[in-house]
Amino acid sequence: MKIVLQNKELEIEHFERDGKRIAEVSSKVMLISDLETGTALLVDIYYQGFDKIILDEKNICTEFFDLKSGFAGEILQTVSNFRLELAVKGDYSKYSSKSLKSFMSESNQLGQISFIDLTSDQVDSTNETIA
């Protein structure tokens, strides 16, 4: 379904798996450019009844991937406060930070936040890996 949130057109593909409502959100524009837009987007989607949100890395500003900025922590705190799950899919080869790679690996193990590397041989063309 196509909707407009925060004056941005986006598409939400929704499906259910294991009793959870999942929203895969895509857009041609930056969806999370700062803390305010990021929090508003997550909360808006949460209030539409979704338990998990899948975003493309290209729709999140690069500051999110710079752990020193604290931006990722703030967004992830929102995810935690609303008991959401978040999956971010993308090509992470452009990020060389060891701390970011460790953070992503640890997040994937804990499960509430997942980072899915679309360049990995382990990812298939379905949402099975992400959902």
Residue pairs with C-beta under 8 A, 6 or more apart in sequence:
1 11
1 12
1 14
2 9
2 10
2 11
2 12
3 9
3 10
3 11
3 12
4 10
5 40
5 41
5 44
5 45
6 37
6 40
6 41
6 44
8 27
8 29
8 31
9 27
9 28
9 29
10 25
10 26
10 27
10 31
11 25
11 26
11 27
12 23
12 24
12 25
12 45
13 23
13 24
13 26
14 21
14 22
14 23
14 24
14 50
15 22
15 24
15 127
15 131
16 22
17 131
20 51
20 52
20 85
21 49
21 50
21 51
21 52
22 50
22 51
22 52
22 53
22 54
22 127
22 131
23 45
23 48
23 50
23 52
23 53
23 54
24 54
24 127
24 130
25 31
25 41
25 45
25 53
25 54
25 55
25 56
25 59
26 56
26 59
27 59
29 59
30 59
30 60
30 61
31 37
31 38
31 41
31 55
31 59
31 60
32 38
32 41
32 55
32 59
32 60
32 61
32 64
32 75
33 61
34 61
34 71
35 71
35 74
35 75
38 60
38 64
38 71
38 74
38 75
38 78
39 74
39 75
39 78
42 53
42 75
42 78
42 79
42 82
42 84
42 86
43 78
43 82
45 53
46 53
46 82
46 84
50 84
51 84
51 85
52 84
52 85
52 86
52 87
52 131
53 84
53 85
53 86
53 87
54 86
54 87
54 88
54 89
54 127
54 130
54 131
55 86
55 87
55 88
55 89
56 88
56 89
56 90
57 65
57 88
57 89
57 90
57 91
57 92
58 90
60 88
61 71
63 69
63 71
64 71
64 72
64 75
65 72
65 95
65 97
65 100
66 97
66 100
67 73
67 97
67 99
67 100
67 103
72 103
76 86
76 107
76 113
78 84
79 85
79 86
79 112
79 113
80 112
84 112
85 111
85 112
85 113
85 114
86 112
86 113
86 114
87 113
87 114
87 115
87 116
87 130
87 131
88 113
88 114
88 115
88 116
89 115
89 116
89 118
89 130
90 115
90 116
90 117
90 118
91 117
91 118
91 119
92 101
92 104
92 115
92 117
92 119
93 117
93 119
95 101
104 115
107 113
107 114
107 115
108 114
108 115
114 130
116 123
116 129
116 130
117 123
122 129
123 129
